[in-house]
Structure formats: C-alpha cells, structure tokens
Amino acid sequence: MDVKIQEVISRDGFQMEKEFVPTEKKVQLINELSETGVHKIEVTSFVSPKAVPQLKDASEVATRINRTPDVTYVALIANLRGAERALDAGMDEVNLVMSASTTHNKKNVNKTHEESLFEFQKIMDTVKSTKMKVNGTVATAFGCPFEGDISEDAVQQYVNTYLKMGMNSITLADTTGMANPVQVKQLVSKVKEQIGDIPLTLHFHNTRGMGLVNVIAAMEAGANQFDASLGGIGGCPFAPGATGNICTEDLVHMLDEIKVKHNTDLDKLISLSSGLTEVIGRDDYPGQVVKAGKVSDLHTV
Ligand code: ZN
C-alpha cells in the first residue's frame, strides 16, 4: 500500500505566520513542491482577506503556479463565493471544513452545523456540473479544545452527510492535536468500513508530540493518505506556541525507515525544508530530520 503525501504548508502553514510570505516566494515553493512527488498540494484558501490576511493573494498564487499533471491542486473554501473564486482559478479540488464540535465550528467559521451544511449544499449545487472535486473535512474529529471528547457517532454522521451530498473524498482532522493512537485506530477503522473505496485523508497535528505515532495507528487501520506541512509549520490558535501540522519530511523519513512506499523524494523535501528560513524569515520551525539528518547519514569516525 503506497502512502500518499499531501502538502499543506502554503495554506495551513502560512496562514499562521506572523510575517506575510511574499507571493513570489509562495509561488516558487509550490512549484518546487510540485516536483517532489506529493499527491496533493493545498495551495491556498479563498476566504476573506480580513479573516486570513496571510492568504490575501490567493487568486494570484493559484493562477501563477505551474501545474503538474500528477498533482491535485486544492483550495480551502468556506462559502459559495470561495467556490466561485476556486472555479475561476481552475482549482482541481476544493476542501470544505466543518468541525464536529458545535462550539469549535462557531468559533472557527461562525456558523452552526445547520448553517455550514446549508452553505455546503449551495456549493455542491454550483460545482456539480464542473470538473472540480470536493473534499469534506470533519474538523476536531478526535477532540475539541472547548468541548473535550467528540463522539465517534457524531463524526460518522457528518461523514455520511458529506457523502450523501456527493462529496468525492473525506478528511478527518485532529485540528488541535488531541488524538491518541488507540483512538485513531478505532475511529479510522470504523470510518474506513463506513466509506469503503471513497478516499480518506488523515490530517494530524503534532501539538502534543503524537503526530507520527497517530500516522502509524491510522495506517494499521488501513489509511494511506496524510496531510503534512514542510518543516512542520502551522499551529493552533487554541494552544499558543504549540507546533502545528505533522512535518512532511519527518513523515517521509519515517516511511523510508519502515520501508513503506510513498512516491516522494526525501532529499528534495529536506532541501526545500532547509531553505524555509528564506521563505518565512525565521529558523525555529519544528522539523527534526532537517536538523539531525537522516538515520542513514552516517558520521565519519
Ligand atoms: Zn492543520
């Protein structure tokens, strides 16, 4: 089973940066990531520039990047206007996000579940006659910083609603890094059984150091698509100072070590990660292999 790596740095990573990442640098990095063998790139987010000033250049980035046929280019959207902008920019896929937690959904997108689903239906009606695919994300699927535990039934119910609406694939997101491997194995097993051949992505955060072990647990339950961010950048507004997404090159390095196929070029990823300071203007990002080197990089005696 080949693992598919989905890069989210230019959306999930950059949106948390304090300093604006120049458009030119975003475009260049995405172009380079397109040559690493990743399955998808979440390019940007078509949301209000007031809500996410870091991604105010969404349309420009999306139209300027080079497209590689083997890569699916994705944009996060929150409403019908976002879907229209994604269509204009020729995105392959849009990602719709609703939190399983009522409180988190209200805080994140200022909508009740009913309001989110109403908007999603309008989006589905608009894109169904186009080639653009739709991925539905259930955020806070493994726990909510306001409500605590999230029931598996609630997650499965929203997955079901997404599929009934005609969404093409599903993501379960551990938005604030609360998942543990036992829980991951159980929920992923259930959802895999529920959705059969529909593609399932796991979006883990390494907020509390359990990111990669959660990947292993999800793989044991049959999952093979993972979101990750170069350098592990990103974050969580509800855990200030915490690390963000699992780190792409650390994930790929682990897969190499355990002999799992992944189709990406680890050396290229490490090289891009080591150049990240030029892009984000800081060198304190969480990636570990970029600092320690690969296990196979032996030292001279
Ligand atoms: Zn994330």
Residues whose N, C-alpha, C, O or C-beta is under 5 A from the ligand:
A	BS01	ZN	D12 N245
